[in-house]
Amino acid sequence: MNSRSLLLLSIAWANLCSAPLQAEDTAVTPFRTDDNPDKALPWFQLVDGSFPPENSAHAISGELIRIDHLERQFYLRVDRDDSQQRGVWDLPVAATMLSYGSIYYNGAPAALQDIPLGTHVHGMFYWKAVDDKSPPPPGPHRRVTPDVDFNRCLQLEDDFSYRARRQQIWKIEAVNLNEKKLTATLYDKGAAAGASKQFDLLSSTQVFTGMGFGNLNSLEAGQMVQFNITWATLYGPGRVLEIWLDEPSRQRATDFQLERHRNHIRERGLPGWVDAVDDETQIVTITFFSGVAPVLFNDLTGIDKEPHGWPFGAQEDDPNAPKGGIAVSRECLMTYDPVNDRKGGNILSIKEIPVELGSSGIQIQVKCGMLLEGFRPHRIVRFYPATWKVDALPREEQFHGRE
């Protein structure tokens, strides 16, 4: 894969629900969107085994107040807005990340556990499944937010990532340290976007500058900054948790999170789903999900004649060709026992396919020495290139023995 291909994949990141629609209906049947609020139209209903179309998700922002990182589930306290009645302010959505859903923090891909509780985030959501009978999250007097049925999340990102992706940045207009107030104007692609807003500063607000730390005295009018907030819309625009005063500090935060993400994926495998299985030739076709740093796909072409912990026989093993192992995964991307239950062999092809929401645009074919029950179309798997060392994950991350 050349550098231009990786660039295209990176650009694809930035291009990243009440009645059901069938997959064949989506081309001819209109559905409701945030840009088309026609209540006579249904929200788009996800179709198993298919990525959703562009602009089909519903945007919800709020504060991350509870997570189950193993199941990739979370509670989001929805932001207040003018469309809500006071009685449903501050009520949560209980949501689950889609298997192909992406998470971003500090401008880089992330796992759910990377985002601190209390962080204000922006999400893209789909309407609940037709057969979903789960109760809504508890609220006072059994009230629920109007967004309660949007419980499947395609993308989740903190303010830093959200603003950076949209080429937005804040300009500090004034700082009042006595009252702990920060006045800032949002700039969108170089132009002011709306009136200035007044945020609260905390004695614990973290300030980053250059390659190190600053403090509240480092804040000055005229600085172009990014920040993450909490308590958004409760008592004004929000309280500043962290603020980055310059590009070097922002790049350092992104680089750190990117490396954290790379380590996370290398230890748990590249996530994707099975497109097709040829039982006779034992060839499995896999499309990888988005939300993964494109550079990790370079490892698919790596050659390791003595791969780490290679658990397969030599019958289909060409030591001079790329290879790897496939581990069966649950919808939440949790595997069972990848050290021992990976099966795979040589990678026969690596190709680029059209990028869709949730898809990386990278597809491979693997000739396996043995097919497992979980290697079926639309099932979720994780793939380990042969050059990746596979160690046992912490016990809580293995579903082995819980069946």
C-alpha positions as CSV (number, residue, x, y, z in Angstrom):
1,M,0.0,0.0,0.0
2,N,1.6,3.3,-1.1
3,S,1.6,6.6,0.8
4,R,-1.2,8.0,-1.4
5,S,-3.5,5.1,-0.3
6,L,-2.8,5.8,3.3
7,L,-3.6,9.5,2.8
8,L,-6.9,8.6,1.2
9,L,-7.7,6.4,4.1
10,S,-6.9,9.3,6.5
11,I,-9.2,11.6,4.6
12,A,-11.9,9.0,4.8
13,W,-11.9,9.4,8.6
14,A,-13.2,13.0,8.2
15,N,-16.1,11.9,6.1
16,L,-17.1,10.0,8.9
17,C,-32.3,6.5,13.8
18,S,-38.8,4.7,13.7
19,A,-39.7,2.2,11.1
20,P,-37.2,-0.3,9.6
21,L,-35.9,0.0,6.1
22,Q,-34.6,-2.9,4.1
23,A,-31.2,-2.7,2.4
24,E,-32.7,-2.6,-1.1
25,D,-35.0,0.2,0.0
26,T,-32.3,2.7,0.9
27,A,-31.6,3.7,-2.7
28,V,-35.2,4.7,-3.4
29,T,-36.8,5.3,0.0
30,P,-36.0,8.6,1.6
31,F,-35.3,8.7,5.3
32,R,-35.3,11.4,8.0
33,T,-32.0,13.1,8.7
34,D,-30.7,15.9,10.9
35,D,-30.7,18.1,7.7
36,N,-34.2,16.9,6.7
37,P,-36.3,16.9,9.9
38,D,-39.5,15.8,8.1
39,K,-41.3,13.8,10.8
40,A,-43.3,11.9,8.2
41,L,-40.1,10.1,7.2
42,P,-38.6,7.2,9.2
43,W,-35.1,7.3,10.6
44,F,-32.8,4.9,8.8
45,Q,-32.8,1.4,10.3
46,L,-29.5,-0.4,10.2
47,V,-29.3,-3.6,8.1
48,D,-27.2,-6.5,9.5
49,G,-24.1,-7.1,7.4
50,S,-24.2,-3.8,5.6
51,F,-22.5,-0.5,6.3
52,P,-24.9,2.5,6.6
53,P,-25.2,5.2,3.9
54,E,-23.7,8.6,4.3
55,N,-25.6,11.2,6.4
56,S,-28.0,8.6,7.8
57,A,-27.0,9.0,11.5
58,H,-28.4,11.3,14.1
59,A,-26.1,13.7,16.0
60,I,-26.2,13.8,19.8
61,S,-23.8,15.6,22.1
62,G,-23.5,15.2,25.8
63,E,-21.3,14.2,28.7
64,L,-19.9,10.7,29.2
65,I,-21.2,9.7,32.6
66,R,-20.9,5.9,32.7
67,I,-19.0,3.3,30.6
68,D,-18.6,-0.5,30.3
69,H,-15.5,-0.6,28.2
70,L,-15.6,-4.4,27.8
71,E,-19.0,-4.4,26.2
72,R,-18.4,-0.9,24.6
73,Q,-21.5,0.5,26.3
74,F,-21.9,3.9,27.8
75,Y,-24.3,6.5,29.2
76,L,-24.4,9.9,27.7
77,R,-26.1,12.8,29.5
78,V,-27.7,14.6,26.6
79,D,-27.0,18.4,26.2
80,R,-29.8,20.8,26.9
81,D,-31.2,22.6,23.8
82,D,-34.2,24.7,22.9
83,S,-36.2,21.8,21.5
84,Q,-36.5,20.1,25.0
85,Q,-38.9,20.7,27.8
86,R,-37.4,21.4,31.2
87,G,-38.7,18.1,32.5
88,V,-36.4,16.1,30.2
89,W,-33.3,18.1,30.7
90,D,-30.1,16.2,31.7
91,L,-31.5,12.7,31.1
92,P,-29.2,10.0,29.6
93,V,-29.0,7.9,26.5
94,A,-27.8,4.3,27.1
95,A,-25.9,3.3,24.0
96,T,-23.7,0.6,22.6
97,M,-20.9,1.1,20.1
98,L,-21.6,-0.6,16.8
99,S,-19.0,-3.3,16.0
100,Y,-17.7,-0.9,13.2
101,G,-18.2,2.2,15.4
102,S,-15.2,4.5,15.8
103,I,-14.0,6.4,18.9
104,Y,-11.6,9.4,18.9
105,Y,-9.9,11.2,21.6
106,N,-7.4,14.1,21.4
107,G,-7.5,13.9,17.6
108,A,-6.6,10.2,17.3
109,P,-8.4,6.8,17.3
110,A,-9.2,5.6,20.8
111,A,-10.8,2.9,22.9
112,L,-13.8,3.8,25.1
113,Q,-11.7,3.5,28.3
114,D,-9.3,6.2,27.0
115,I,-11.9,9.0,27.4
116,P,-12.2,10.1,31.0
117,L,-15.7,10.1,32.6
118,G,-17.1,13.6,32.6
119,T,-15.8,14.5,29.2
120,H,-18.1,16.3,26.8
121,V,-18.4,14.3,23.6
122,H,-20.2,14.3,20.2
123,G,-21.8,11.2,18.8
124,M,-23.5,9.9,15.7
125,F,-26.3,7.5,16.5
126,Y,-28.9,5.1,14.9
127,W,-32.4,4.1,16.0
128,K,-32.6,1.0,18.2
129,A,-33.1,-2.4,16.6
130,V,-36.6,-3.5,15.7
131,D,-36.5,-6.4,18.2
132,D,-34.8,-4.3,21.0
133,K,-37.0,-4.6,24.1
134,S,-34.5,-3.3,26.6
135,P,-35.9,-0.7,29.1
136,P,-34.8,2.9,28.9
137,P,-32.2,4.2,31.4
138,P,-33.8,5.2,34.7
139,G,-34.8,8.8,35.1
140,P,-36.9,10.8,37.6
141,H,-40.6,10.2,37.4
142,R,-39.9,7.6,34.6
143,R,-39.0,10.4,32.2
144,V,-36.7,9.9,29.3
145,T,-34.8,12.1,26.9
146,P,-36.4,12.5,23.4
147,D,-33.2,10.8,22.1
148,V,-33.6,7.7,24.2
149,D,-34.3,5.4,21.2
150,F,-31.0,6.3,19.5
151,N,-28.9,3.7,21.2
152,R,-26.5,2.4,18.6
153,C,-23.4,4.6,18.2
154,L,-21.4,4.9,15.0
155,Q,-18.9,7.5,16.1
156,L,-17.9,9.1,19.4
157,E,-15.4,11.9,19.8
158,D,-14.3,14.5,22.4
159,D,-14.4,18.2,21.7
160,F,-10.7,18.3,20.7
161,S,-11.3,15.7,18.0
162,Y,-14.6,17.1,16.9
163,R,-13.2,20.6,16.4
164,A,-10.0,19.5,14.8
165,R,-11.8,17.2,12.3
166,R,-14.0,20.1,11.3
167,Q,-11.1,22.6,11.1
168,Q,-12.5,24.6,13.9
169,I,-10.5,26.3,16.7
170,W,-11.2,28.7,19.6
171,K,-9.7,32.2,19.9
172,I,-9.4,33.5,23.4
173,E,-10.9,37.0,23.7
174,A,-10.5,37.6,27.4
175,V,-9.3,35.9,30.6
176,N,-10.6,36.8,34.1
177,L,-8.6,34.8,36.6
178,N,-10.3,36.5,39.6
179,E,-13.7,35.2,38.4
180,K,-12.3,32.1,36.7
181,K,-13.8,33.0,33.4
182,L,-12.6,32.4,29.8
183,T,-14.2,34.2,26.9
184,A,-13.6,32.7,23.5
185,T,-14.9,32.8,19.9
186,L,-15.1,29.7,17.7
187,Y,-13.4,30.0,14.3
188,D,-14.5,27.7,11.5
189,K,-12.0,27.3,8.7
190,G,-10.5,30.6,9.6
191,A,-13.7,32.7,10.0
192,A,-15.5,33.6,13.2
193,A,-18.6,31.4,13.7
194,G,-21.1,33.1,15.9
195,A,-20.8,35.2,19.0
196,S,-18.2,34.6,21.8
197,K,-19.0,32.3,24.7
198,Q,-17.9,32.5,28.3
199,F,-16.5,29.3,29.9
200,D,-15.7,28.5,33.5
201,L,-12.1,27.8,34.5
202,L,-11.2,25.5,37.3
203,S,-8.3,25.5,39.7
204,S,-7.6,22.0,38.3
205,T,-7.8,23.0,34.7
206,Q,-4.8,21.4,32.9
207,V,-2.9,23.8,30.6
208,F,-0.6,22.4,27.9
209,T,1.9,24.6,26.0
210,G,4.7,23.5,23.7
211,M,6.2,20.3,25.0
212,G,5.3,20.9,28.6
213,F,2.7,22.3,31.0
214,G,1.5,25.8,31.7
215,N,-1.0,27.1,34.2
216,L,-3.9,29.5,34.2
217,N,-1.5,32.5,34.1
218,S,-0.4,31.2,30.7
219,L,-3.8,32.0,29.1
220,E,-3.8,35.2,27.1
221,A,-6.1,37.0,24.8
222,G,-5.4,36.2,21.1
223,Q,-4.3,32.6,21.6
224,M,-5.8,30.0,19.3
225,V,-6.7,27.1,21.4
226,Q,-8.5,23.7,21.7
227,F,-10.1,22.5,24.9
228,N,-12.2,19.7,26.4
229,I,-15.0,20.7,28.7
230,T,-17.4,19.2,31.2
231,W,-20.8,20.2,32.7
232,A,-21.7,21.5,29.2
233,T,-25.1,23.4,29.1
234,L,-25.7,22.9,32.9
235,Y,-24.6,26.3,34.0
236,G,-23.5,27.8,30.7
237,P,-21.3,26.6,27.9
238,G,-19.2,24.4,30.2
239,R,-16.2,24.1,32.4
240,V,-12.7,23.8,30.9
241,L,-11.0,20.5,31.8
242,E,-7.9,20.7,29.6
243,I,-6.7,23.4,27.2
244,W,-4.0,23.3,24.6
245,L,-2.5,26.7,23.8
246,D,-0.5,26.0,20.6
247,E,0.0,23.6,17.8
248,P,3.0,21.8,19.3
249,S,1.0,20.9,22.4
250,R,-1.9,19.7,20.4
251,Q,0.3,17.6,18.1
252,R,1.9,16.1,21.2
253,A,-1.5,15.1,22.6
254,T,-2.5,13.5,19.3
255,D,0.8,11.7,18.9
256,F,0.5,10.2,22.4
257,Q,-3.1,9.0,21.9
258,L,-2.2,7.6,18.5
259,E,0.6,5.5,19.9
260,R,-1.7,4.4,22.7
261,H,-4.2,3.3,20.1
262,R,-1.6,1.4,18.1
263,N,-0.5,-0.6,21.1
264,H,-4.2,-1.3,21.9
265,I,-4.9,-2.7,18.4
266,R,-1.6,-4.7,18.1
267,E,-2.5,-6.5,21.3
268,R,-6.2,-7.2,20.3
269,G,-6.1,-7.5,16.6
270,L,-7.5,-5.6,13.6
271,P,-11.3,-5.6,13.8
272,G,-13.5,-6.5,10.8
273,W,-16.2,-8.7,9.6
274,V,-16.3,-11.8,7.3
275,D,-17.6,-11.0,3.8
276,A,-17.4,-14.5,2.4
277,V,-16.1,-18.0,3.1
278,D,-15.2,-20.6,0.5
279,D,-15.6,-23.9,2.3
280,E,-13.9,-25.9,-0.4
281,T,-10.7,-23.8,-0.7
282,Q,-11.0,-22.6,3.0
283,I,-10.5,-19.0,1.9
284,V,-12.0,-16.3,4.2
285,T,-12.6,-12.7,2.9
286,I,-12.5,-10.0,5.6
287,T,-13.3,-6.2,5.4
288,F,-11.7,-4.2,8.2
289,F,-13.5,-1.5,10.1
290,S,-12.6,2.2,10.2
291,G,-11.4,3.9,13.3
292,V,-8.0,2.2,13.0
293,A,-4.8,4.1,12.3
294,P,-4.1,3.4,8.6
295,V,-0.4,2.8,9.2
296,L,-1.4,-0.5,11.0
297,F,-2.5,-1.9,7.7
298,N,1.1,-1.8,6.5
299,D,1.8,-4.7,8.8
300,L,-0.4,-6.9,6.7
301,T,2.4,-7.1,4.2
302,G,5.1,-8.0,6.7
303,I,7.0,-11.2,6.3
304,D,8.0,-13.2,9.4
305,K,9.4,-16.6,8.7
306,E,9.3,-17.5,12.4
307,P,6.2,-15.7,13.6
308,H,5.5,-15.1,17.2
309,G,3.4,-17.9,18.7
310,W,2.4,-19.2,15.3
311,P,-0.2,-21.9,16.1
312,F,-0.8,-23.4,12.7
313,G,0.6,-26.3,10.8
314,A,2.9,-25.9,7.8
315,Q,0.6,-27.3,5.2
316,E,-0.6,-24.0,3.9
317,D,2.3,-21.9,5.3
318,D,4.5,-20.2,2.7
319,P,7.3,-18.7,4.8
320,N,8.0,-16.1,2.1
321,A,4.4,-14.8,2.0
322,P,2.4,-12.6,4.4
323,K,0.2,-14.5,6.7
324,G,-1.8,-14.1,9.9
325,G,-4.4,-15.5,12.3
326,I,-8.1,-14.9,12.6
327,A,-9.8,-14.8,16.1
328,V,-13.5,-15.1,16.5
329,S,-15.0,-11.9,18.1
330,R,-18.2,-10.9,19.7
331,E,-20.1,-7.8,18.5
332,C,-18.4,-5.7,21.2
333,L,-15.0,-6.8,19.7
334,M,-14.1,-8.9,22.7
335,T,-12.3,-12.2,21.7
336,Y,-12.4,-15.5,23.5
337,D,-8.8,-16.9,23.7
338,P,-6.8,-15.5,20.8
339,V,-3.5,-17.1,21.9
340,N,-4.9,-20.5,21.4
341,D,-8.0,-20.2,19.1
342,R,-6.6,-18.3,16.2
343,K,-6.7,-20.0,12.8
344,G,-5.4,-18.7,9.6
345,G,-2.6,-18.9,7.0
346,N,-1.3,-17.0,4.0
347,I,-2.8,-13.7,3.0
348,L,-3.7,-14.2,-0.7
349,S,-4.7,-10.7,-1.5
350,I,-4.9,-7.2,0.0
351,K,-7.0,-4.7,-1.9
352,E,-8.7,-1.4,-1.6
353,I,-12.5,-1.3,-1.9
354,P,-14.9,1.7,-1.8
355,V,-14.8,3.4,1.6
356,E,-18.1,3.4,3.4
357,L,-19.3,4.6,6.9
358,G,-17.7,2.2,9.3
359,S,-15.4,0.6,6.6
360,S,-11.7,1.2,6.3
361,G,-11.8,0.3,2.6
362,I,-9.2,-2.5,3.1
363,Q,-10.2,-6.1,2.4
364,I,-8.1,-9.2,2.5
365,Q,-8.4,-12.9,1.6
366,V,-6.8,-15.5,3.9
367,K,-6.3,-19.2,3.1
368,C,-6.9,-21.0,6.4
369,G,-5.6,-24.4,7.5
370,M,-8.8,-24.8,9.4
371,L,-12.2,-23.1,9.4
372,L,-13.9,-22.3,12.7
373,E,-17.7,-22.0,13.3
374,G,-17.3,-18.3,13.8
375,F,-15.8,-17.8,10.3
376,R,-19.2,-17.1,8.7
377,P,-20.4,-14.1,6.6
378,H,-21.3,-11.0,8.7
379,R,-19.6,-12.4,11.8
380,I,-17.1,-10.2,13.6
381,V,-13.4,-11.3,13.8
382,R,-10.1,-9.8,14.7
383,F,-7.0,-10.4,12.6
384,Y,-3.4,-10.6,13.8
385,P,-0.7,-10.2,11.2
386,A,2.1,-12.8,11.7
387,T,4.6,-10.1,12.8
388,W,2.4,-9.2,15.8
389,K,3.2,-10.9,19.1
390,V,0.0,-12.4,20.6
391,D,0.0,-12.4,24.4
392,A,-2.9,-13.4,26.7
393,L,-5.1,-10.5,27.4
394,P,-6.2,-9.7,31.0
395,R,-8.8,-12.2,32.1
396,E,-11.7,-9.8,32.0
397,E,-11.1,-9.1,28.3
398,Q,-11.4,-12.8,27.4
399,F,-14.9,-14.2,26.9
400,H,-13.5,-17.8,27.0
401,G,-15.4,-19.8,29.6
402,R,-18.4,-17.5,29.9
403,E,-20.5,-19.1,27.2
